[in-house]
Amino acid sequence: MKTLHSPVTPAPLWRRLAAALYDGFLLLAVWVVAVFLDVLIRDLTNLPYDTRVFRAYLFLVGLLFFTSFWTRGGQTLGMRVWQLQLRRTDGRALGILTACTRYAFAWLAWLPLGLGVFWSALDPQRRAWHDRLSGTEMIVLRSQPGHPGTS
């Protein structure tokens, strides 16, 4: 991880969206397994279906998915492919509270047609709403020739 005093390049919107697309497919696969487990457990125990509980369950599965990556190296699998890293604005790694805060605010950033995410294209530091609100930033790591994230 780069230190606070190293020059860093904020992640451009197109790279953020490319990584989000990768991660979206991975999260969808995780959710499919989670739904299967939910149906299996409810059938075995005769628990009734509750939409609010089910939505909270999927929210928590997503929270676990993203926070586990963000707190262990600051990269999801999509971010690794596109040479991006998430860190706090002071250069330190994310703790669990910061990661949870960012995840919750990310939902708010995506809800108004992605306005909070697309905001990063206009922001001087290329930070989306959830970056600003959680004190995080997404940076570009050193590019490697022939890598999909290489400009």
N, C-alpha and C positions, 0 to 999 in steps of 0.2 A: 504494500500500500504506500502511496506517496505521502510524504510528510506535509505538514502545514506550509513549509517554506518552499516546496517544490512548485514549479509552474504547473498548473493544471488547465485542462481544456474542458469547459462545461459540455455536457452531452447535447448534441443538436436534436431537434424534435424527431427527425426521420430515424435516427438511431434508437431513440427511446421507443418509438412506435414499432420498429422492427423487433426489438427485444420484447416488447409487450405482446406482440403477435405470437412469438415463440412461447412465451410464458402462458399466454391465454390458452393455447392448445394443450400445454402440460397441465394447467389447472383444470381444464375440461376433463382430461383423462382421470385426474385425481377425484374430481367430483363424480364421475361415472362410478368409480369404485365406492365412493362414499354413499351414493344413492343405493347401490346394490346392498351394501352393509345395512343401511337404514331399513330397506324393505325386508331384508332377511331377519333382522332383529325384531322389527314390528310384527312380522308374520309369526315368528316363533313365540313371542310373548303376548300376542294379541293386543298390543298397544295401539290406540287410535292414532290416526294421522292428524297432525295439527300443522297448518301452513306456517304459522309464526315460528313454531319450534323448528320446523324443517328449514326455513330460511336462516334462522339463527345458527343452526347446525352447519349449513353450507358456508355461512360467513366465517364461522370458527375454523372450518377446514381450510378455507382460503387464508385466514390469519396465520394458522400454523404453517401452511405451505410457504408463504412469503417471509414471515419473520424468521423461520429456521434458516433460510438462505441469507437474508439480509444481516443476521447477527453472526453468521459464520462466513466471513470473507467479503460480505457486502455485494455478493453477486448471485442472481438467479441463474439458471442455465441459459436463458435467453440473453442475459447481460454478459455472460461469459463469451457466447458466440460473437456478440457485437462489441466486445472489448470495453464494456462499461462497468463502472463500480459505483456503488452507493456508499456514501459516508456522511458523517455529520459535517456541518460547515466549518467546524474547527479542525477538521482533518482526521478525527478519531472514528473508530468503528462504531456502528450502531449498537446500543444496548436494547434489551427487550422492550422497555417502555417507549423508546424512540421509534422502534420498528412497529410496535402496535399502534402508536399515534399516527405514523405515516400511513399505515394500511387503512385505518379508519378515515383519514382525510382523503386518501386516494379514491375511496368510493364517492365522496362528495365532489371531487374534481372530475370524475367521469360522468356523474349523473346529469349535469346540464349539457348533454351532447358532447362531452369531452372538453368543454370550454376550459376547465381548470388545468387540463393537460396541454391543450394547444396554446395556452397562455405562455408556456415556456419558449415559444418561438418569438414572442414579443419582449420577454423579460431580459434585462441586461445580463443577468447571470445565468440565463436559460433555465431558471427554476420554475417548476410547475407549482400550483397552489399547495399541493400536499408537501412539496419540498419546503416551501416558505413556512407553512404552518408547523412542520415538525422539525425544522432546523437542519434539514438534510440537503445534499446536493448530489447529482449524478455526474460523474466525470468520465472522460474518455481515457482509457489506459493506452499505453504505447501500442501503436499499430504495427502489425506484422505484414510483410509483403505476401500477397496472395490470400489474405484473410478476408472474409466477407465484409467485415467492418472497416476495411482499409479504404481511405478516400482516394 
